[in-house]
Amino acid sequence: MKGDYLILLLLALVAFILPLILPGDYYVEVFLFMGINVLVALGLSLLMGYAGQISLGHAGFYGLGAYISGALTAHLGWPVPLAATVAILATALVAAAVGWPTLRLKGHYLAMATLGLGIILYILFVQLRGVTGGASGLSGIQPVHVGHYYLDTPRRYCYLVWSLVVLAFFFSINLVRSRTGLALKALHYSEVAAATLGIDVARYKLQVFVFSCVLAALGGVLYAHYITFISPETFGFMYSIKLVVMIVLGGMYSLWGALLGGAFLSLLPEVLHRLEDMEVVVHGLILLLVLIFLPGGLVGLIQKIGERIRGSS
Amino acid sequence: MAQLIQYIFAGLTMGVIYALTGVGFNLIYNATGVINFAQGEFVMLGAMFLYTLQEVLQWPPLLSLLLVFLLGGVVGVVFEYTVVKPLVRLGVITVIIGTIGASVVLKGGAMLVWGKNALAVEPLISEKPMAFLGASLNTQVLVVLAVTALAVAVFWYFFGFTILGKAIQACSVNPLAARLTGIPVERMITLSFFLSGAFSALAGGLIAPITLAEYDMGTMLALKGFCAAIIGGLGNNPGAMIGGLLLGVMEGLSAGYLSSGYKDALAFLVLILVLFWRPEGLITRGKGERV
């Protein structure tokens, strides 16, 4: 739709202006991490909203991107772009290896398989001390630079992150409108009917799943090379759940849900920082309450309000 | 030889826990078509309930275990009415996400109620380890095996020989036809949730003296219970029981002879391999699906 591109243009404008007017580095950094969350959430949104599948291991793919790219630059001194490319390709390969057997089947086997994979990756991040630094973390990750120009301030890095977010949205909007997107839409109405029309159901689902994991890995790469120090907790099961909450809260059936949900959940800890242990329960409750009372999420709510206004005028 | 027997018994003990959890998955799957991601939390709650009844309130162990079974059933029914029923009209994927939410709430809630530390629960019979063919066996292992055997016998009798059990099965085979023959389908679904919660909680109560009760024990047990159900073919109860025992023994042997650090990865590997080679399960014969 034309509307999507218009929103995208608006988003690009906001992402360009915000780092300039935000007071202080702290807020720019919050906006930066919001961008990373939105990027990872966007991938999951494609998977959940368009392929109708759930991944409970996205934190693992996010971590895989961060650790592979981080370790290659920290231990072997590889240049960042090369390490990042290898990390993303490797994550895509792992995703394909898990997705291929599970997505051929009807039903929701992928959710359980990714749940297991996420747990195993977390165990590996902690156990493979020689590579990952174990529980105490991996330090010495190289920052991103072009020649002698280092992207080491929040503002500079923020532009890198949000340019990629805008690019990813552009790509995703096109994907949804492409042959793949149309095929996936057909699956929603009837998998059997789609299959009889010659749509290779499993292949399209797998494509979306792998793309979704690529975005997660990209997010991990961006995270690792900004923070330059990573430890396993960041990539635990709770982050996978947080991502699912972002999608459901934002609205599962629109790509913009990832933006709203990702932004909302990135800001939530800033507002309620004394939550700590309660944070987990709050996430679960948001998930349940939104599902029951607001199945369309925030995007659905906005659409409904829009219709009301148009209807009353 | 003694070592081998030790590993096998350790494996069997965990295996029956996976089997009971797997059966819990099947009961809800057969009734609603939903994979319940809160199943592991039912098991965790069983362990926590047993701790509260037996250790805090000092009630007799057998009575406590029975109450754990019943309370688990109540949790299952409450779960159906608060999470599954409000979401079921929105489709299976929404219900599944709902069960994920419920799982997080239950886990976080348990952490707030029972704390983050692992809680010790006294075994049912506190005897010294028994010698068996040169291996020394924890007596709780025998209790677990005996209680599970009893539960399976009851289960088998219930589903094989009572009208109620057959009615539940009829509902999972064809809800419409079941309704036409006058079976109250809704009530049978609720009963399935009760049994699912009860058997899972029983599993938690049985394992608590061996592994300790901890708020985050559920996720891993759920993954393995699910693996048991997949080995047996999702929805097939005797299959899940065999699958659980198989997985438990494999785990016990690999922990003993290979490395205990990666034993948790085994279940996942088995899960992926079974889904890859025989998604209909190793035990059942494959059947076509009507569209």
Contacts between the chains, C-beta under 8 A, distances in Angstrom:
chain1	res1	chain2	res2	distance
A	48	B	93	7.6
A	52	B	93	5.7
A	54	B	93	6.9
A	54	B	96	6.4
A	54	B	97	6.6
A	54	B	100	7.6
A	56	B	37	7.7
A	56	B	100	7.0
A	98	B	272	6.8
A	101	B	272	6.1
A	101	B	275	4.9
A	101	B	276	3.8
A	101	B	279	7.9
A	102	B	272	7.6
A	102	B	275	5.5
A	104	B	279	7.7
A	105	B	275	6.6
A	105	B	279	5.0
A	106	B	289	7.6
A	107	B	35	7.6
A	107	B	234	7.9
A	108	B	35	5.5
A	108	B	92	7.4
A	108	B	93	7.2
A	108	B	96	5.7
A	109	B	230	7.9
A	109	B	275	5.7
A	109	B	279	7.6
A	111	B	35	7.0
A	111	B	37	7.3
A	111	B	96	6.6
A	112	B	35	6.6
A	112	B	223	7.1
A	112	B	226	5.3
A	112	B	271	7.1
A	113	B	268	7.7
A	113	B	271	6.4
A	113	B	272	6.2
A	113	B	275	6.9
A	115	B	37	7.7
A	115	B	219	7.6
A	115	B	223	6.3
A	116	B	223	5.2
A	116	B	267	7.1
A	116	B	268	3.7
A	116	B	271	6.1
A	116	B	272	7.9
A	117	B	268	6.7
A	119	B	219	7.1
A	119	B	220	7.2
A	119	B	223	7.0
A	119	B	264	7.2
A	119	B	268	7.5
A	120	B	264	7.3
A	120	B	265	5.0
A	120	B	268	5.6
A	123	B	262	7.7
A	123	B	264	6.6
A	123	B	265	7.0
A	127	B	261	6.3
A	192	B	291	4.5
A	237	B	219	6.8
A	241	B	100	6.9
A	241	B	104	5.6
A	244	B	97	6.6
A	244	B	100	6.3
A	245	B	101	7.9
A	248	B	97	6.0
A	277	B	108	7.6
A	277	B	111	6.6
A	277	B	112	6.9
A	278	B	108	7.4
A	278	B	112	7.6
A	280	B	104	6.0
A	280	B	107	7.1
A	280	B	108	4.0
A	280	B	111	7.6
A	281	B	104	7.3
A	281	B	105	5.8
A	281	B	108	3.6
A	281	B	109	6.2
A	281	B	112	7.1
A	283	B	104	6.1
A	284	B	101	4.9
A	284	B	102	7.1
A	284	B	103	7.5
A	284	B	104	3.3
A	284	B	105	3.6
A	284	B	107	8.0
A	284	B	108	6.1
A	285	B	101	7.6
A	285	B	105	6.0
A	287	B	97	6.8
A	287	B	98	7.6
A	287	B	100	6.9
A	287	B	101	3.3
A	287	B	104	7.0
A	288	B	83	6.8
A	288	B	98	6.2
A	288	B	101	4.2
A	288	B	102	6.5
A	288	B	105	6.7
A	291	B	87	5.9
A	291	B	90	7.4
A	291	B	94	6.0
A	291	B	97	6.3
A	291	B	98	5.2
A	291	B	101	6.8
A	292	B	86	4.9
A	292	B	87	6.6
A	292	B	98	7.8
A	295	B	90	5.5
A	295	B	94	6.9
